[in-house]
Amino acid sequence: MWPKVISMSELDELEERIRRLKPEELKQFRVWFAEFDARMWDAQIEADANAGKFDSLVSEALAEYRAGKTREL
């Protein structure tokens, strides 16, 4: 789900290109990257949920709720 790993030389080149961006381009890049990062995070959470990685946490939370150990938010 995550992008491929890039080599250090590719990363160095990318960092250098980002450093050379004009202020408005950097602003646009920040917006794009924040959206990209959020989509990647959401996809990872969804994949983990589908794989059952949160099942024990859900079970624990439901048990605490049923036992009256929770409160209204």
N, CA, C and O atoms as CSV, one atom per row, in Angstrom:
chain,resi,resn,atom,element,x,y,z
A,1,MET,N,N,0.818,-1.183,0.000
A,1,MET,CA,C,0.000,0.000,0.000
A,1,MET,C,C,0.870,1.257,0.000
A,1,MET,O,O,0.520,2.232,-0.665
A,2,TRP,N,N,1.974,1.266,0.714
A,2,TRP,CA,C,2.860,2.433,0.761
A,2,TRP,C,C,3.681,2.502,-0.518
A,2,TRP,O,O,3.877,1.483,-1.179
A,3,PRO,N,N,4.157,3.672,-0.873
A,3,PRO,CA,C,4.979,3.791,-2.076
A,3,PRO,C,C,6.278,3.004,-1.946
A,3,PRO,O,O,6.698,2.655,-0.843
A,4,LYS,N,N,6.900,2.731,-3.073
A,4,LYS,CA,C,8.159,1.991,-3.064
A,4,LYS,C,C,9.238,2.764,-2.313
A,4,LYS,O,O,9.200,3.991,-2.228
A,5,VAL,N,N,10.184,2.033,-1.778
A,5,VAL,CA,C,11.306,2.662,-1.084
A,5,VAL,C,C,12.230,3.266,-2.136
A,5,VAL,O,O,12.521,2.641,-3.156
A,6,ILE,N,N,12.685,4.488,-1.873
A,6,ILE,CA,C,13.580,5.134,-2.829
A,6,ILE,C,C,14.988,5.144,-2.265
A,6,ILE,O,O,15.187,5.110,-1.050
A,7,SER,N,N,15.949,5.191,-3.150
A,7,SER,CA,C,17.348,5.192,-2.736
A,7,SER,C,C,17.718,6.534,-2.123
A,7,SER,O,O,17.023,7.531,-2.317
A,8,MET,N,N,18.813,6.547,-1.385
A,8,MET,CA,C,19.274,7.793,-0.779
A,8,MET,C,C,19.574,8.847,-1.839
A,8,MET,O,O,19.302,10.029,-1.627
A,9,SER,N,N,20.126,8.439,-2.969
A,9,SER,CA,C,20.417,9.437,-4.004
A,9,SER,C,C,19.115,10.031,-4.543
A,9,SER,O,O,19.060,11.228,-4.828
A,10,GLU,N,N,18.067,9.214,-4.688
A,10,GLU,CA,C,16.771,9.729,-5.126
A,10,GLU,C,C,16.189,10.660,-4.070
A,10,GLU,O,O,15.624,11.701,-4.404
A,11,LEU,N,N,16.322,10.298,-2.820
A,11,LEU,CA,C,15.827,11.125,-1.729
A,11,LEU,C,C,16.594,12.440,-1.665
A,11,LEU,O,O,15.997,13.505,-1.507
A,12,ASP,N,N,17.913,12.367,-1.788
A,12,ASP,CA,C,18.724,13.592,-1.799
A,12,ASP,C,C,18.301,14.514,-2.932
A,12,ASP,O,O,18.190,15.725,-2.737
A,13,GLU,N,N,18.067,13.957,-4.107
A,13,GLU,CA,C,17.643,14.756,-5.256
A,13,GLU,C,C,16.274,15.390,-5.001
A,13,GLU,O,O,16.056,16.561,-5.311
A,14,LEU,N,N,15.372,14.618,-4.443
A,14,LEU,CA,C,14.043,15.131,-4.129
A,14,LEU,C,C,14.125,16.268,-3.106
A,14,LEU,O,O,13.477,17.302,-3.265
A,15,GLU,N,N,14.920,16.068,-2.063
A,15,GLU,CA,C,15.092,17.123,-1.061
A,15,GLU,C,C,15.646,18.400,-1.694
A,15,GLU,O,O,15.187,19.502,-1.394
A,16,GLU,N,N,16.621,18.241,-2.556
A,16,GLU,CA,C,17.222,19.410,-3.214
A,16,GLU,C,C,16.196,20.117,-4.091
A,16,GLU,O,O,16.141,21.346,-4.108
A,17,ARG,N,N,15.394,19.364,-4.811
A,17,ARG,CA,C,14.374,19.981,-5.664
A,17,ARG,C,C,13.340,20.720,-4.819
A,17,ARG,O,O,12.866,21.785,-5.213
A,18,ILE,N,N,12.993,20.172,-3.680
A,18,ILE,CA,C,12.042,20.844,-2.790
A,18,ILE,C,C,12.645,22.135,-2.250
A,18,ILE,O,O,11.961,23.155,-2.165
A,19,ARG,N,N,13.923,22.093,-1.887
A,19,ARG,CA,C,14.590,23.299,-1.384
A,19,ARG,C,C,14.585,24.432,-2.414
A,19,ARG,O,O,14.578,25.606,-2.044
A,20,ARG,N,N,14.588,24.083,-3.696
A,20,ARG,CA,C,14.654,25.099,-4.758
A,20,ARG,C,C,13.276,25.635,-5.156
A,20,ARG,O,O,13.186,26.529,-5.997
A,21,LEU,N,N,12.218,25.109,-4.573
A,21,LEU,CA,C,10.887,25.589,-4.925
A,21,LEU,C,C,10.705,27.041,-4.503
A,21,LEU,O,O,11.212,27.477,-3.469
A,22,LYS,N,N,9.977,27.768,-5.320
A,22,LYS,CA,C,9.602,29.135,-4.975
A,22,LYS,C,C,8.554,29.054,-3.857
A,22,LYS,O,O,7.892,28.027,-3.704
A,23,PRO,N,N,8.400,30.134,-3.074
A,23,PRO,CA,C,7.459,30.098,-1.950
A,23,PRO,C,C,6.053,29.617,-2.324
A,23,PRO,O,O,5.468,28.809,-1.603
A,24,GLU,N,N,5.511,30.098,-3.427
A,24,GLU,CA,C,4.162,29.674,-3.825
A,24,GLU,C,C,4.142,28.189,-4.211
A,24,GLU,O,O,3.185,27.476,-3.909
A,25,GLU,N,N,5.198,27.735,-4.876
A,25,GLU,CA,C,5.291,26.312,-5.228
A,25,GLU,C,C,5.405,25.456,-3.968
A,25,GLU,O,O,4.804,24.385,-3.880
A,26,LEU,N,N,6.170,25.928,-3.008
A,26,LEU,CA,C,6.321,25.196,-1.750
A,26,LEU,C,C,4.987,25.121,-1.022
A,26,LEU,O,O,4.650,24.088,-0.443
A,27,LYS,N,N,4.231,26.207,-1.047
A,27,LYS,CA,C,2.899,26.221,-0.436
A,27,LYS,C,C,2.007,25.169,-1.101
A,27,LYS,O,O,1.319,24.415,-0.413
A,28,GLN,N,N,2.018,25.118,-2.420
A,28,GLN,CA,C,1.219,24.128,-3.150
A,28,GLN,C,C,1.690,22.715,-2.833
A,28,GLN,O,O,0.876,21.804,-2.683
A,29,PHE,N,N,2.994,22.534,-2.732
A,29,PHE,CA,C,3.539,21.217,-2.405
A,29,PHE,C,C,3.078,20.773,-1.014
A,29,PHE,O,O,2.695,19.620,-0.818
A,30,ARG,N,N,3.119,21.701,-0.051
A,30,ARG,CA,C,2.673,21.364,1.305
A,30,ARG,C,C,1.226,20.894,1.314
A,30,ARG,O,O,0.895,19.903,1.965
A,31,VAL,N,N,0.366,21.606,0.592
A,31,VAL,CA,C,-1.044,21.218,0.522
A,31,VAL,C,C,-1.168,19.834,-0.107
A,31,VAL,O,O,-1.863,18.964,0.418
A,32,TRP,N,N,-0.493,19.639,-1.231
A,32,TRP,CA,C,-0.549,18.339,-1.906
A,32,TRP,C,C,-0.035,17.235,-0.979
A,32,TRP,O,O,-0.659,16.181,-0.860
A,33,PHE,N,N,1.103,17.481,-0.323
A,33,PHE,CA,C,1.692,16.435,0.499
A,33,PHE,C,C,0.808,16.106,1.700
A,33,PHE,O,O,0.674,14.937,2.063
A,34,ALA,N,N,0.213,17.104,2.312
A,34,ALA,CA,C,-0.676,16.853,3.452
A,34,ALA,C,C,-1.850,15.970,3.023
A,34,ALA,O,O,-2.231,15.044,3.740
A,35,GLU,N,N,-2.416,16.259,1.859
A,35,GLU,CA,C,-3.525,15.448,1.345
A,35,GLU,C,C,-3.054,14.041,0.995
A,35,GLU,O,O,-3.730,13.061,1.306
A,36,PHE,N,N,-1.910,13.942,0.357
A,36,PHE,CA,C,-1.328,12.644,0.002
A,36,PHE,C,C,-1.068,11.814,1.255
A,36,PHE,O,O,-1.425,10.638,1.313
A,37,ASP,N,N,-0.445,12.431,2.254
A,37,ASP,CA,C,-0.124,11.745,3.494
A,37,ASP,C,C,-1.385,11.259,4.200
A,37,ASP,O,O,-1.416,10.146,4.725
A,38,ALA,N,N,-2.418,12.086,4.212
A,38,ALA,CA,C,-3.682,11.700,4.844
A,38,ALA,C,C,-4.313,10.509,4.119
A,38,ALA,O,O,-4.824,9.589,4.758
A,39,ARG,N,N,-4.275,10.529,2.777
A,39,ARG,CA,C,-4.829,9.402,2.007
A,39,ARG,C,C,-4.052,8.117,2.287
A,39,ARG,O,O,-4.645,7.047,2.422
A,40,MET,N,N,-2.737,8.222,2.374
A,40,MET,CA,C,-1.913,7.044,2.657
A,40,MET,C,C,-2.218,6.499,4.055
A,40,MET,O,O,-2.336,5.289,4.244
A,41,TRP,N,N,-2.343,7.397,5.023
A,41,TRP,CA,C,-2.659,6.995,6.398
A,41,TRP,C,C,-4.021,6.302,6.442
A,41,TRP,O,O,-4.165,5.241,7.049
A,42,ASP,N,N,-5.016,6.908,5.797
A,42,ASP,CA,C,-6.351,6.316,5.764
A,42,ASP,C,C,-6.329,4.931,5.133
A,42,ASP,O,O,-6.981,4.010,5.625
A,43,ALA,N,N,-5.584,4.784,4.048
A,43,ALA,CA,C,-5.492,3.482,3.375
A,43,ALA,C,C,-4.839,2.453,4.279
A,43,ALA,O,O,-5.261,1.297,4.304
A,44,GLN,N,N,-3.812,2.855,5.026
A,44,GLN,CA,C,-3.137,1.919,5.933
A,44,GLN,C,C,-4.064,1.507,7.068
A,44,GLN,O,O,-4.123,0.331,7.427
A,45,ILE,N,N,-4.790,2.468,7.636
A,45,ILE,CA,C,-5.744,2.155,8.713
A,45,ILE,C,C,-6.809,1.201,8.194
A,45,ILE,O,O,-7.158,0.234,8.871
A,46,GLU,N,N,-7.327,1.464,7.003
A,46,GLU,CA,C,-8.345,0.590,6.426
A,46,GLU,C,C,-7.800,-0.822,6.208
A,46,GLU,O,O,-8.472,-1.808,6.512
A,47,ALA,N,N,-6.582,-0.911,5.680
A,47,ALA,CA,C,-5.973,-2.229,5.454
A,47,ALA,C,C,-5.772,-2.962,6.787
A,47,ALA,O,O,-6.038,-4.161,6.883
A,48,ASP,N,N,-5.308,-2.248,7.805
A,48,ASP,CA,C,-5.117,-2.864,9.120
A,48,ASP,C,C,-6.448,-3.323,9.708
A,48,ASP,O,O,-6.530,-4.400,10.298
A,49,ALA,N,N,-7.492,-2.506,9.548
A,49,ALA,CA,C,-8.811,-2.875,10.063
A,49,ALA,C,C,-9.334,-4.114,9.340
A,49,ALA,O,O,-9.854,-5.036,9.969
A,50,ASN,N,N,-9.192,-4.127,8.022
A,50,ASN,CA,C,-9.647,-5.282,7.244
A,50,ASN,C,C,-8.875,-6.551,7.587
A,50,ASN,O,O,-9.397,-7.659,7.457
A,51,ALA,N,N,-7.630,-6.384,8.025
A,51,ALA,CA,C,-6.799,-7.530,8.399
A,51,ALA,C,C,-7.052,-7.973,9.839
A,51,ALA,O,O,-6.453,-8.941,10.308
A,52,GLY,N,N,-7.939,-7.266,10.538
A,52,GLY,CA,C,-8.283,-7.663,11.902
A,52,GLY,C,C,-7.308,-7.188,12.966
A,52,GLY,O,O,-7.350,-7.663,14.101
A,53,LYS,N,N,-6.433,-6.259,12.612
A,53,LYS,CA,C,-5.416,-5.821,13.569
A,53,LYS,C,C,-5.993,-5.052,14.749
A,53,LYS,O,O,-5.319,-4.890,15.766
A,54,PHE,N,N,-7.233,-4.574,14.628
A,54,PHE,CA,C,-7.848,-3.811,15.722
A,54,PHE,C,C,-8.899,-4.626,16.476
A,54,PHE,O,O,-9.518,-4.123,17.413
A,55,ASP,N,N,-9.099,-5.862,16.077
A,55,ASP,CA,C,-10.164,-6.662,16.671
A,55,ASP,C,C,-10.038,-6.785,18.187
A,55,ASP,O,O,-11.036,-6.696,18.901
A,56,SER,N,N,-8.826,-6.987,18.677
A,56,SER,CA,C,-8.665,-7.136,20.129
A,56,SER,C,C,-8.975,-5.823,20.845
A,56,SER,O,O,-9.536,-5.833,21.941
A,57,LEU,N,N,-8.616,-4.706,20.241
A,57,LEU,CA,C,-8.920,-3.402,20.840
A,57,LEU,C,C,-10.423,-3.142,20.859
A,57,LEU,O,O,-10.956,-2.614,21.836
A,58,VAL,N,N,-11.099,-3.513,19.778
A,58,VAL,CA,C,-12.549,-3.351,19.710
A,58,VAL,C,C,-13.210,-4.222,20.767
A,58,VAL,O,O,-14.118,-3.771,21.466
A,59,SER,N,N,-12.764,-5.457,20.885
A,59,SER,CA,C,-13.330,-6.373,21.884
A,59,SER,C,C,-13.140,-5.828,23.295
A,59,SER,O,O,-14.053,-5.880,24.119
A,60,GLU,N,N,-11.952,-5.307,23.565
A,60,GLU,CA,C,-11.662,-4.750,24.882
A,60,GLU,C,C,-12.553,-3.535,25.169
A,60,GLU,O,O,-13.090,-3.400,26.268
A,61,ALA,N,N,-12.702,-2.666,24.189
A,61,ALA,CA,C,-13.536,-1.474,24.370
A,61,ALA,C,C,-15.001,-1.855,24.590
A,61,ALA,O,O,-15.671,-1.285,25.451
A,62,LEU,N,N,-15.490,-2.810,23.815
A,62,LEU,CA,C,-16.875,-3.247,23.988
A,62,LEU,C,C,-17.097,-3.883,25.354
A,62,LEU,O,O,-18.134,-3.667,25.981
A,63,ALA,N,N,-16.133,-4.660,25.812
A,63,ALA,CA,C,-16.246,-5.285,27.130
A,63,ALA,C,C,-16.301,-4.219,28.223
A,63,ALA,O,O,-17.098,-4.332,29.155
A,64,GLU,N,N,-15.474,-3.201,28.121
A,64,GLU,CA,C,-15.484,-2.120,29.103
A,64,GLU,C,C,-16.811,-1.351,29.047
A,64,GLU,O,O,-17.349,-0.956,30.082
A,65,TYR,N,N,-17.328,-1.145,27.846
A,65,TYR,CA,C,-18.613,-0.468,27.697
A,65,TYR,C,C,-19.715,-1.282,28.358
A,65,TYR,O,O,-20.517,-0.746,29.123
A,66,ARG,N,N,-19.752,-2.550,28.066
A,66,ARG,CA,C,-20.796,-3.439,28.622
A,66,ARG,C,C,-20.682,-3.543,30.138
A,66,ARG,O,O,-21.684,-3.749,30.824
A,67,ALA,N,N,-19.478,-3.403,30.660
A,67,ALA,CA,C,-19.258,-3.491,32.099
A,67,ALA,C,C,-19.510,-2.143,32.795
A,67,ALA,O,O,-19.345,-2.025,34.009
A,68,GLY,N,N,-19.911,-1.134,32.013
A,68,GLY,CA,C,-20.210,0.174,32.595
A,68,GLY,C,C,-18.979,0.983,32.962
A,68,GLY,O,O,-19.059,1.888,33.792
A,69,LYS,N,N,-17.840,0.669,32.355
A,69,LYS,CA,C,-16.593,1.365,32.674
A,69,LYS,C,C,-16.332,2.547,31.744
A,69,LYS,O,O,-15.205,3.036,31.666
A,70,THR,N,N,-17.358,3.005,31.044
A,70,THR,CA,C,-17.181,4.130,30.118
A,70,THR,C,C,-18.052,5.292,30.564
A,70,THR,O,O,-18.894,5.148,31.450
A,71,ARG,N,N,-17.842,6.442,29.942
A,71,ARG,CA,C,-18.664,7.609,30.235
A,71,ARG,C,C,-18.964,8.346,28.939
A,71,ARG,O,O,-18.248,8.200,27.949
A,72,GLU,N,N,-20.014,9.126,28.955
A,72,GLU,CA,C,-20.407,9.912,27.779
A,72,GLU,C,C,-19.336,10.956,27.484
A,72,GLU,O,O,-18.724,11.501,28.403
A,73,LEU,N,N,-19.113,11.228,26.226
A,73,LEU,CA,C,-18.166,12.277,25.836
A,73,LEU,C,C,-18.845,13.613,25.749
A,73,LEU,O,O,-18.202,14.614,25.433
